[in-house]
Amino acid sequence: MTIAVENPATGQVIGTVPDLTADDVAAAARRARAAQPAWQALGYDGRAAVLRRMQRWIVDHTDEVVATICAETGKAYEDALLAEVNYGAAAFGFWAKEAPRYLADTKVRSSQPLVAGKRLVQRYCPLGLVGVIGPWNYPLTNSFGDCIPALAAGNAVLLKPSEVTPLTSLLLAEGLAASGLPDGVFGVVTGRGETGAALVDEVDMVMFTGSTATGRRVAARAAERLIPASLELGGKDPMIVLADADLERAATHAAYYAMFNCGQTCISIERCYVEESVYPAFVELVTAKVKALRQGVPAGPGSVDVGSLTFPPQVDVVDRHVSEALAAGARALTGGARPERAGHWYPPTVLVDVDHSMAIMREETFGPTLPIMAVRDADEAVRLANDSEYGLCASVFGRDLARAEDVARRLEAGAVTVNDAVVNYTALELPMGGAKPASGIGRRHGKDGITKYCRQQSLLVSRVHLRRDVHTYPYRSGRTRAIRSLLGLLNRGRPGRS
Ligand code: NDP
C-alpha cells in the first residue's frame, strides 16, 4: 500500500511513499534497537562529528531541501528557508555542542547524616529508542527537528512524519546516511495515523507534535505502556497592543506573524487585543500591510509572500471560523472568502467586530487570519488573553517596558515575548512548551529539551566508611538513644531560621 503526496499549492501528485503496517514498524524498531548501543558507545564527540557533518549537508543542500519543503507544503520560499532550513542547520550545531554540557554528570550535595562523605551524582543515559510523531506544518522544524536532540543524547530514533508531508523527512534521512550516521540508528516510518499509533507501541518514549485531540490519544496509549510522552499541541496565541506601543512595529509583527507560513504555526498570532485609544490607527496599519501581501504558488526567492495551506481539510476549518464570525456580526477588512482555484487556498484575512462567542477567538484556526478586538485597558486584555483552554505563546507590545513586562508576566502562556513574537522559538537555549494542558506537556529546547530523551540515574559511591555503619543491625537501646538525640538536634533547626 502506498500514499500519494500532493503539492497543495497546485493539486499535483509529486510522489508516493509506503503506508507501513504495525509489523513494518515493529521490524524498523528491532533494527533501530540493534543499532543503538554502538551509537551510544560513540560518545558525545563521535556523535557530534556526525551531527556537524549533517549541519554542513543541510547548508550544502539548501536548494533541494527548500524545494522539497515548498513542494509538499505549498509554503513560500522564505518560510521554508528561514523557519525550516535555517532552524535545522542551527539545531544540528547546537545539540552537537550542548548535549555534553546539558547531560554532564552533576555532583549533588546532601545535608543528611547517613550519606555524609559519600559521592552523590545525578547522571543521564539515553532511553534507547525514541519515537517522534510530527505534523505537516513544519516537516523539518517541528517533525524532524525533534529527532536531533534525541540522537545527540545517544538514542536511536524512528520518525513518523505526517502522511501529507513525508518527503522532507526521507530526504533528510539520506542526508544523515551521507553524514555517516550508522545504519539503523534513524528511520522514517511513513504512513497514516495507524502507523503513528503502532510506533507508540514500540518505543521507549514518544515526542508528539500536532492537534490536541490526537495528542490526547497518544498520551493515553503512552500511559497504558507507562512510557514518557512529551506533547506539543495547539495554540491560540494572543497579542496585546498597549496604548504606548510603537504601532508601526506592532502592526508589522501582527501582519507577519499571523500570516507567515500561511498562519499554520502553533505559535502564530491567532488573535489580537488593542487598547481602544490606538485601535483605529492599529487596525488601519495592519489592514494596509495585509492587503499588500502577494499570495500564490511559490516559485523561488521573493516570488510570493504567502503560499497555500498545506492540509486540505484545514481550508474548511478556516472557512468555517471566518464564515461563522461574519454571520455573527464580524467584518472582514480584507480577505474573508474562499477562492475558487486549484490547490488549497484561503486569502490573508483581517477581521474586526469579533468577540469571544466566536470560534475564531477560541478555537485554533491555523490559517491566514487575524481577528482584532478593542479592549478598555490592559486588565481587560489580560483577562481575554487568558480566557482560553490554550496557553502556548503570547506577545505584548508597549514602549513602557516595565508595564509591558508586567502584563507579560500575567499571561498564562508557556512563553511570552515583549515587543516581539515567535522568534523565541529560534533561541534553542530557551525552553518552550504549553502552560495549559490543551497546549501540551513537556518542553522543547534548552536542558529540558534533551533530558526528556534520557533516563536518570542517581549514583551514590561510598568511598571512606566504617566496616559497619552505626545505624545497622543489631539494634541496641543505648545506640538507638544516641542516634535519636542526634537526629533530634539535627531536625530541630536553628531558631529564627525558616
Ligand atoms: P494530527 O494531530 O492528527 O496529526 C499529527 C501527527 O499524528 C501526524 O503524523 C498524524 O498522522 C499522527 N497521528 C494521527 N493519529 C494518530 C494516532 N492515533 N496515534 C499516533 N499518531 C497519530 O494533526 P492533523 O495533521 O490532523 O491536524 C489537525 C489539527 O491539528 C490542525 O487543524 C491544527 O489545528 C492542529 N495542528 C497543530 C500543530 C502544532 O504545531 N501544534 C501542527 C499541526 C496541526 P497522519 O498525518 O498521517 O494522520
Boltz pocket constraint, residues with backbone or C-beta under 6 A from the ligand:
constraints:
  - pocket:
      binder: B
      contacts: [[A, 133], [A, 134], [A, 135], [A, 136], [A, 137], [A, 142], [A, 160], [A, 161], [A, 162], [A, 163], [A, 164], [A, 191], [A, 192], [A, 193], [A, 194], [A, 195], [A, 196], [A, 197], [A, 198], [A, 200], [A, 209], [A, 210], [A, 211], [A, 212], [A, 213], [A, 214], [A, 215], [A, 217], [A, 218], [A, 232], [A, 233], [A, 234], [A, 235], [A, 265], [A, 266], [A, 311], [A, 314], [A, 317], [A, 364], [A, 365], [A, 366]]
      max_distance: 6.0
